[in-house]
């Protein structure tokens, strides 16, 4: 008998409302059971749908709905009741040069179609519009990449963008923080002898470090490969015998720490002695880091034009697997 009374009491409930204009009807926010227990609409699933209790026909303004069943009147949308909308924003971790066009991809799971996705500047819905995109009718998952050209941006700083849809009530929106990477600008002067290299690194967080790595075009693979620059023997300098799994810095040409200067901009200078290398196509990659740990890269390619260049990877000794093995063993024994 007690069980029967308890079951009856559980189903003695009334709806609770969020007042709205008469023209808009009523928005329901949950059910009140036994005048003491509230079963509220929640955006977090708990296994209970308030819409299963009571007559929700009076809730004439639907905030979200399931496109299949046309049901769903909870405010906010309750995933235990119906399909709930969502929106995601994805921006690249960095671009070079920074503060130029940034691709921002927005994926919206729509509650009503057609709908429009808006991308706004800032971290709130009150930000100025960047652009908008009209999703197709019946398209529940809508994805679009906006091209964002920030008006106010500093290398090493940060930006916020907010994406929202226009039909859902309350609004579905999401904010994304975009970290702006440092500015890294590599300048290579000349194509022979000792070649000056300059790396300009700029960040409002403070410049930390610059590193330069050297790569050479491999005619067999038509790709740039790291070359050895910390060689004991000059005949091994600029060779492909650079195994970064064993020595990650085997092609590190230059490294300098400037964090002690605590400056927002610094020009790193280095002179590359290219006469030790063969007249091939090279790629020089310069990395710049700031005090916040963010980084960026700039690369330049050039073909050397030195007189009487050394023979390195294409010499007979190094084209013969047997002789190459013997050479490496002898060199290892000597050192």
Secondary structure, 3 states (H helix, E strand, C coil): CHHHHHHHHHCCEEEEEECCCHHHCCEEEEEEECCCEEEECCCCCCCCCHHHCCCHHHCCCCCCCCCCCCCCCECCCCCCCCCCCEEEEEECCCCCCCCCEEEEEEEEECCCCCCEEEEEECCCCCCCEEEEEECCCCCCEEEEEEEEECCCCCCCCEEEEEEEECCCCCCCEEEEEEECCCEEEEEEECCCCEEEEEEEEECCCCEEEEEEEEEEEECCCCEEEECCCCCCCHHHCCCCCCCCCCCCCCCEEEEEECHHHCCCEEEEEEEEEHHHCCCCEEEEEEEEEECCCCEEEEEEEEECCCCCCCCCCCCHHHHCHHHHHHHHHHHHHHC
